[in-house]
Structure formats: structure tokens, C-alpha cells
Amino acid sequence: RAGYTVVTATNGQEAITALTGRTFSVVLMDCHMPEMDGFEATRRIRALPAPFGAVRVIALTASISEEDLQACRHSGMNEVLAKPVTLDALKVALASA
């Protein structure tokens, strides 16, 4: 609804695979996923060669404790959106990407 083309992944490994060889303007990363969580996926994305590893990563999480926010920053995520995410909040985050 915001005019973006969306590619989905069900876990962190699928996200990394989708990013390999393709450029994206932003990644919306769920922090808690099966097989590989968003923290590990972001660390691995950051290890990809440019420009793939430099993509903006916005965390999506229901847990916004200081510990969780620190984990987002340490993994290389650029921003955090708390769930439930509103369309307005998402548009603001995407506009800054």
C-alpha cells in the first residue's frame, strides 16, 4: 500500500539468500524467527560484500526492553519499530531509508 515492491522470507537464512546478488533499499527484519533469528541474520548481512551488506535494516519486535534494543544495535540494525507496527510508523521509517 505504500508503493514498495516486497520480497518475503520466512527465516533469517532466506533473507540472506534473497539479499545475495540483489540490491534492496531496506530490510524489515523480525528479531525472532525460526531457524535463524534476525540478530544473527543481520550480522551475516553485514558481512556480505558491498553494496549488499550495507542495506538499511529496520528491526521489527514486540520486545523493546533496553537489553533487546542493545541486541538490535549490536547486530547492526539501523532502527527499531515496536510491534504492532502502524502503517504511519512504517512510512516514516521507510522515508528515512
C-alpha positions, -999 to 999 in steps of 0.1 A, spaced: 0 0 0 30 23 4 42 18 -32 71 -6 -25 78 -40 -41 81 -66 -13 101 -98 -12 93 -120 18 114 -145 37 102 -168 65 136 -170 83 170 -154 85 186 -177 61 160 -170 34 166 -132 40 203 -136 34 197 -157 3 173 -131 -11 199 -103 -5 227 -122 -23 232 -107 -57 203 -83 -54 201 -48 -40 173 -36 -18 166 -2 -3 157 -16 31 152 -48 50 124 -52 76 138 -78 100 118 -96 125 140 -103 155 126 -137 164 122 -162 136 127 -199 133 160 -215 122 180 -182 123 168 -151 143 170 -116 130 201 -107 151 222 -134 135 208 -128 101 217 -91 104 252 -99 115 256 -122 84 241 -95 62 267 -70 75 294 -95 65 282 -95 28 302 -75 3 291 -40 -7 265 -30 -16 245 -60 -2 259 -57 34 253 -20 36 215 -23 32 194 -4 59 180 -29 83 149 -20 104 141 -43 133 105 -53 140 100 -66 175 74 -68 202 101 -67 229 116 -33 234 135 -37 266 169 -20 269 186 -54 265 167 -61 233 173 -27 219 210 -31 226 210 -65 209 195 -48 178 222 -22 178 250 -47 183 238 -69 155 240 -40 131 203 -30 128 198 7 120 164 13 136 138 -5 157 100 -4 152 79 -18 180 51 -42 172 23 -37 164 37 -15 136 13 11 123 13 20 86 22 56 95 52 45 116 63 22 88 60 50 62 82 73 84 108 46 88 109 38 51 111 75 41 143 78 61 158 47 44 
